[in-house]
Structure formats: C-alpha cells, structure tokens
Amino acid sequence: MDELLKIKELYVQYNTDDAVVHAVNGVNLIIHKGEALGLVGETGAGKTTTALSVLGILPEQVGEITSGDIIYNGKNVREMNKKELQEMRGKQISMIFQDPMTSLNPIISVGDQIGEMLTLHFKNLSNQEKEKRVDEIMKLVGIPPERKVEYPFQFSGGMKQRVGIAIALVCQPQLLIADEPTTALDVTIQAQILQLMRELKKDFNTAMVMITHDLGIVAETCDSVAVMYAGEIVENGTVEEVFQRKENHPYTTGLFNCIPKLNSSEKRLTPIEGYVVDPTDLPKGCKFHDRCPLTEERCGRELPPAFKKGTHAIKCFRYEAWGKEEEA
C-alpha cells in the first residue's frame, strides 16, 4: 500500500496566559491510501489536535506546532503557503467536525454550503454542473435533494451530520478525517452513519481517520488502530493485532476493561484508576505510570520507546524483548 500521510515526531502545544499545554508529544503515524485508521483515547488525549495540525487549522496565536513533520503525498504540510493549504483543505483532505450544530452556518442553506466547496475548488464548473453534483452527493448521504434549499435548524442531529459528511465528500478527497462523527447521535442513526461511511470508503477508496472513544466503532469500520494517551501513541497496529487482546499496552487493556460484556455476570465495570495527567505539567518517564497496575520503578524515570513486532508497536517496557527480536 502507498503512503498517503506520514506524521513524524509531531509536537503541538497551546500557549495560554496561565500555562503551556503540551497537547501532542512525539506522535508518529502512517496512513496508506484506502486505509481506515481508528484513533482512540480518553478526552484530552490529543486526538483532535493531531487532526487539526494535519489541516493546518490550529487556533491562531494559541496553537503551535513546535517540531515534527506532516508529509502528505510527498509534500510537507508545514512548508505549504496559505494558498497551497486552501487548495488542500476540502479537495484533498476533508474533515467531519465533532458537532454538526456548530460546524454548519445557520443562515446559509445546506445546498449552498455543500456547493461552496465546489465553487472554491472547481472554478470551471457551471452552475448547472454544481447543482447536479450537490444533488448527487445529497442522495448519496441519504438526504432528498429537494431539501437543499432548507437551513440547518430545519434538520435533525443525524441529518445535520449527513450534511457535514456531504460537505466533506463533495470534492471526493483522498483522506477523510471524522472527528467523533457519531457522538451526538442515537444508536439507530449511528449505525446508518457508520454504514454510509463504510460504503463511501469502498466506493471512492478514500483513506479515513476515525477519531472516537468507542472501540466498537473501530472494530466495525477500521483496518488499523492507534491508541493515544497524554499526546502520545502508546499502541498501534492492525485491528486484529490490538483487538485479540493477547499483547496490549496497560492503558489499552484498561480501555477494553471498561466495555460491558454481554456474556459476563459481572455487576460492575473495571475503570482505569486515577485521572488523565495534567498536560501543563507532564510527569517524567511513561505518562501512564501513575495509573498503571503493572508499573515498575524505571517507568517513572525513563520514557519507553515504541517496541515493535511486525506492524504492532507498544510503548511499554514489558515488551522490551520485541525490540531485541527486531534487532535480531
């Protein structure tokens, strides 16, 4: 598979009046053409910040990429000028934002909002061709084209999310970033949206980054998975490698233990002890060591590298033997 996006040693911080928030700390990721990657972790892990960095839309004067590279189709996003970034956004990389209520303009019809992407990126299209393309993408996401003259307040939450997906897909991008696209939806609409995204991936061979808290969604829709904690990828591999639960980072194990089991008689779930670390005051060593049931003395002093076994990588000293196997 060809590399589409490569993130190398990415560090991102937010500079506020009170403190410096270290949101992303040395992220390394590779996404191939047509691949669906699930990016999971607790709130505040750095998932959305990583996605915003790829598109170059971090909050101005607050968000800052301090080091690292984001290589898209052989070009470094950090070296692109404003015009090149505008050309890339929407046409080559699109994003479905977390809350459709706030990502849509309330005073512009949904048809015009979808068509705006075509106006920006395909200036040679006639108005008739644009209208035809808007109708086609609305049908594709399950919205009757005659509703294109309506406004966002006239749509339900699930339909707003479909509008967001239509805006993201109307230019047929190579990479789609979906930031928790089903969080605000009921389970029936969730299933419809996920089925729609699977079909779109199949039809257009679109690579996808699915940012979510829900491991079940990752299992259903993704080829690979990366687990984030405190701005780091602590584990990544194929869905099969991570979900077989034979070899996992202790944090990943904790996330799996929070999932209810239908075949179990346990009355309570097993939550991860403690709280997510403060990103303004990160601890030395492994960022998870204060919450880890398997922590050792060295975990508080040394930051473990990513030990690899084929395509499976885990940042934990318990898998140090993997690194020796790779060297051999």
C-alpha positions as CSV (number, residue, x, y, z in Angstrom):
1,M,0.0,0.0,0.0
2,D,1.2,3.5,-0.8
3,E,1.8,6.0,2.0
4,L,-0.7,8.9,1.8
5,L,0.1,10.7,5.1
6,K,3.1,10.4,7.4
7,I,3.3,12.2,10.7
8,K,6.9,12.2,12.2
9,E,7.7,13.2,15.8
10,L,4.9,15.8,16.0
11,Y,4.8,18.1,19.0
12,V,2.0,20.6,19.5
13,Q,1.4,23.0,22.3
14,Y,-1.2,25.6,23.3
15,N,0.2,28.8,24.7
16,T,-2.2,30.4,27.2
17,D,-1.8,33.2,29.7
18,D,-1.8,30.8,32.6
19,A,0.3,27.9,31.2
20,V,1.7,26.0,28.3
21,V,-0.5,23.0,27.4
22,H,1.6,20.1,25.9
23,A,-1.2,18.6,23.8
24,V,0.7,16.3,21.3
25,N,4.1,14.8,22.3
26,G,6.0,13.0,19.6
27,V,3.3,11.4,17.5
28,N,4.3,9.1,14.7
29,L,1.7,7.8,12.3
30,I,1.5,6.4,8.8
31,I,-1.8,6.2,6.8
32,H,-1.9,4.4,3.5
33,K,-4.2,5.0,0.5
34,G,-7.6,3.5,1.1
35,E,-6.8,2.6,4.8
36,A,-9.2,3.3,7.7
37,L,-7.4,4.2,10.9
38,G,-9.1,4.4,14.3
39,L,-7.6,7.0,16.7
40,V,-8.9,6.3,20.2
41,G,-8.2,7.5,23.7
42,E,-9.8,9.5,26.6
43,T,-10.9,13.1,26.2
44,G,-7.8,15.4,26.2
45,A,-5.5,12.7,24.7
46,G,-4.6,14.9,21.7
47,K,-6.7,13.2,19.0
48,T,-8.4,16.3,17.6
49,T,-5.3,18.5,18.0
50,T,-3.4,15.9,15.8
51,A,-6.2,16.2,13.2
52,L,-6.3,20.0,13.2
53,S,-2.5,20.0,12.8
54,V,-2.8,17.9,9.6
55,L,-5.1,20.5,8.1
56,G,-3.1,23.5,9.5
57,I,-6.2,24.9,11.3
58,L,-4.9,25.1,14.9
59,P,-6.2,28.1,16.8
60,E,-4.3,31.2,15.7
61,Q,-1.8,32.7,18.2
62,V,-2.6,29.9,20.6
63,G,-1.9,26.6,18.9
64,E,1.7,26.0,17.8
65,I,3.5,23.1,16.1
66,T,6.9,23.2,17.9
67,S,8.5,20.4,15.9
68,G,7.9,17.5,13.6
69,D,6.8,16.9,10.1
70,I,3.4,16.2,8.4
71,I,4.0,14.7,5.0
72,Y,1.0,14.4,2.7
73,N,1.6,12.9,-0.8
74,G,5.3,13.7,-0.5
75,K,4.8,17.3,0.5
76,N,5.4,18.8,3.9
77,V,2.2,20.5,5.1
78,R,4.2,22.7,7.5
79,E,6.1,24.2,4.5
80,M,2.9,24.9,2.5
81,N,1.9,28.6,2.0
82,K,-1.7,29.8,2.6
83,K,-2.8,29.2,-1.0
84,E,-1.5,25.6,-1.0
85,L,-3.2,24.9,2.3
86,Q,-6.5,26.3,1.0
87,E,-6.2,24.1,-2.1
88,M,-5.5,21.0,0.1
89,R,-8.4,21.5,2.5
90,G,-11.6,20.1,1.3
91,K,-10.3,18.9,-2.0
92,Q,-7.5,16.5,-0.9
93,I,-8.1,16.3,2.9
94,S,-11.6,16.8,4.4
95,M,-12.8,16.8,8.0
96,I,-16.2,16.0,9.5
97,F,-16.2,18.1,12.7
98,Q,-17.4,16.8,16.0
99,D,-20.5,18.9,16.5
100,P,-22.7,19.4,13.4
101,M,-24.7,22.0,15.3
102,T,-21.8,24.4,15.4
103,S,-19.9,23.4,12.2
104,L,-22.7,24.5,9.9
105,N,-23.6,28.1,9.1
106,P,-27.1,28.7,10.4
107,I,-28.0,31.5,7.9
108,I,-26.9,29.7,4.7
109,S,-29.0,26.9,3.1
110,V,-27.4,23.4,3.2
111,G,-27.3,23.2,-0.6
112,D,-25.2,26.4,-0.8
113,Q,-22.9,25.2,2.0
114,I,-22.2,22.0,0.1
115,G,-21.9,23.9,-3.2
116,E,-19.4,26.4,-1.7
117,M,-16.8,23.6,-1.7
118,L,-17.2,23.1,-5.4
119,T,-17.1,26.9,-6.0
120,L,-13.7,27.0,-4.1
121,H,-12.1,24.0,-5.8
122,F,-13.7,23.6,-9.2
123,K,-14.0,27.1,-10.6
124,N,-14.6,25.9,-14.2
125,L,-17.9,24.1,-13.2
126,S,-21.1,25.7,-14.5
127,N,-23.9,26.4,-12.0
128,Q,-25.9,23.6,-13.6
129,E,-23.0,21.1,-13.0
130,K,-22.6,22.3,-9.4
131,E,-26.3,21.8,-8.8
132,K,-26.1,18.4,-10.3
133,R,-23.1,17.4,-8.1
134,V,-24.8,18.8,-5.0
135,D,-28.0,16.7,-5.8
136,E,-25.8,13.6,-6.3
137,I,-23.9,13.9,-3.0
138,M,-27.1,14.6,-1.1
139,K,-28.7,11.5,-2.5
140,L,-25.5,9.6,-1.6
141,V,-25.7,10.6,2.1
142,G,-29.5,9.9,2.2
143,I,-30.9,13.5,2.1
144,P,-33.6,14.2,-0.5
145,P,-32.1,16.8,-3.0
146,E,-35.3,19.0,-2.7
147,R,-34.2,19.8,0.9
148,K,-31.1,21.7,-0.3
149,V,-33.0,25.0,0.0
150,E,-33.6,24.4,3.7
151,Y,-31.4,25.7,6.6
152,P,-29.6,23.7,9.3
153,F,-32.2,24.4,12.0
154,Q,-34.8,22.5,9.9
155,F,-32.7,19.3,10.2
156,S,-32.4,16.7,13.0
157,G,-29.0,16.0,14.6
158,G,-28.5,12.9,12.4
159,M,-29.4,14.8,9.2
160,K,-27.1,17.7,10.1
161,Q,-24.3,15.1,10.5
162,R,-25.2,13.8,7.0
163,V,-24.9,17.4,5.7
164,G,-21.4,17.6,7.3
165,I,-20.4,14.4,5.6
166,A,-21.7,15.7,2.2
167,I,-19.7,18.9,2.6
168,A,-16.6,16.8,3.4
169,L,-17.1,14.4,0.5
170,V,-18.4,16.5,-2.4
171,C,-14.9,17.1,-3.7
172,Q,-14.0,13.3,-3.3
173,P,-10.9,13.8,-1.1
174,Q,-8.2,11.2,-0.8
175,L,-8.3,11.5,3.1
176,L,-11.3,12.0,5.3
177,I,-10.9,12.8,9.0
178,A,-14.0,12.1,11.0
179,D,-13.9,13.6,14.5
180,E,-16.3,11.6,16.6
181,P,-19.0,11.7,13.9
182,T,-21.5,9.6,15.9
183,T,-21.1,11.0,19.4
184,A,-24.2,13.1,19.5
185,L,-26.4,10.6,17.7
186,D,-28.7,7.9,18.9
187,V,-27.7,4.3,18.2
188,T,-30.0,3.8,15.2
189,I,-28.7,6.9,13.4
190,Q,-25.1,5.9,14.5
191,A,-25.5,2.6,12.6
192,Q,-26.7,4.4,9.5
193,I,-23.9,6.9,9.5
194,L,-21.2,4.2,10.0
195,Q,-22.7,2.1,7.2
196,L,-22.7,5.1,5.0
197,M,-19.0,5.8,5.7
198,R,-18.1,2.2,5.0
199,E,-19.8,2.4,1.7
200,L,-18.1,5.7,0.8
201,K,-14.7,4.2,1.7
202,K,-15.4,1.3,-0.6
203,D,-16.8,3.3,-3.5
204,F,-14.2,6.1,-3.6
205,N,-11.2,4.2,-2.0
206,T,-10.9,7.1,0.5
207,A,-8.5,6.8,3.3
208,M,-10.1,7.6,6.7
209,V,-9.1,8.6,10.2
210,M,-11.9,7.8,12.6
211,I,-11.4,9.7,15.9
212,T,-13.6,8.1,18.6
213,H,-13.9,7.0,22.2
214,D,-15.8,3.9,21.0
215,L,-13.7,0.8,20.4
216,G,-16.7,-1.0,18.9
217,I,-16.9,1.6,16.1
218,V,-13.2,1.0,15.4
219,A,-13.7,-2.8,15.3
220,E,-16.6,-2.3,12.7
221,T,-15.1,0.3,10.4
222,C,-11.3,0.4,10.7
223,D,-8.3,-1.6,9.3
224,S,-5.8,-0.3,11.9
225,V,-5.9,1.4,15.3
226,A,-3.7,3.9,17.2
227,V,-4.3,4.4,21.0
228,M,-3.4,7.9,22.3
229,Y,-2.7,8.9,25.9
230,A,-1.3,12.3,27.0
231,G,-0.4,13.3,23.5
232,E,1.5,10.0,22.7
233,I,0.6,7.0,20.6
234,V,1.1,4.3,23.2
235,E,0.0,1.4,20.9
236,N,-0.8,0.9,17.3
237,G,-1.3,-2.0,14.9
238,T,-3.9,-3.7,12.8
239,V,-7.4,-4.1,14.4
240,E,-6.7,-7.8,14.6
241,E,-3.4,-7.4,16.5
242,V,-4.8,-4.9,19.0
243,F,-8.3,-6.5,19.5
244,Q,-7.2,-10.1,20.0
245,R,-6.1,-8.8,23.5
246,K,-3.1,-11.1,23.8
247,E,-0.5,-8.3,23.9
248,N,-1.6,-4.8,24.8
249,H,-0.4,-1.7,26.5
250,P,-1.8,-1.5,30.0
251,Y,-3.8,1.6,29.0
252,T,-5.3,-0.3,26.1
253,T,-6.2,-3.1,28.4
254,G,-7.8,-0.6,30.8
255,L,-10.0,0.8,27.9
256,F,-11.1,-2.8,27.0
257,N,-12.0,-3.5,30.6
258,C,-14.4,-0.5,30.5
259,I,-16.5,-2.2,27.9
260,P,-19.6,-4.1,29.1
261,K,-19.5,-7.8,28.3
262,L,-22.8,-9.4,27.2
263,N,-21.7,-12.9,28.3
264,S,-20.5,-11.9,31.7
265,S,-22.4,-11.8,35.0
266,E,-20.2,-9.0,36.5
267,K,-22.3,-6.3,38.1
268,R,-19.6,-3.5,37.8
269,L,-17.1,-2.5,35.1
270,T,-13.4,-2.1,35.9
271,P,-12.5,1.6,35.3
272,I,-8.9,2.9,34.9
273,E,-7.7,4.2,38.3
274,G,-6.9,7.9,38.7
275,Y,-7.2,10.8,36.3
276,V,-5.6,11.8,33.0
277,V,-2.3,13.5,33.6
278,D,-2.2,17.3,33.6
279,P,-0.9,18.4,30.1
280,T,0.6,21.6,31.6
281,D,2.7,19.5,34.0
282,L,3.6,16.2,32.4
283,P,5.4,13.6,34.5
284,K,8.8,12.2,33.6
285,G,9.0,8.7,32.2
286,C,5.9,6.9,31.0
287,K,3.0,9.2,31.2
288,F,0.7,6.4,32.3
289,H,2.8,5.1,35.1
290,D,0.8,6.8,37.9
291,R,-2.3,4.9,36.8
292,C,-0.7,1.7,35.7
293,P,-1.3,-1.5,37.8
294,L,1.9,-3.0,36.3
295,T,4.3,0.0,36.9
296,E,7.9,-0.5,37.8
297,E,10.4,1.9,39.3
298,R,12.1,2.6,36.0
299,C,8.7,3.6,34.4
300,G,8.8,6.9,36.4
301,R,12.3,7.7,35.2
302,E,12.5,6.6,31.6
303,L,10.3,7.1,28.7
304,P,9.8,3.8,26.9
305,P,10.3,3.8,23.1
306,A,7.9,2.0,20.8
307,F,8.8,-1.7,20.8
308,K,7.7,-3.3,17.5
309,K,6.7,-6.8,16.5
310,G,5.9,-6.6,12.8
311,T,3.2,-4.0,12.4
312,H,2.3,-4.0,16.1
313,A,4.0,-1.4,18.3
314,I,3.7,-0.8,22.1
315,K,5.3,1.9,24.2
316,C,5.9,-0.2,27.4
317,F,9.0,-1.8,28.9
318,R,7.1,-5.1,29.3
319,Y,7.6,-5.5,25.5
320,E,11.3,-4.7,25.5
321,A,12.0,-8.2,24.2
322,W,10.2,-7.2,21.0
323,G,12.9,-4.7,20.3
324,K,15.6,-7.3,20.6
325,E,13.7,-9.6,18.3
326,E,13.6,-6.8,15.7
327,E,17.3,-6.3,16.0
328,A,18.0,-10.0,15.6
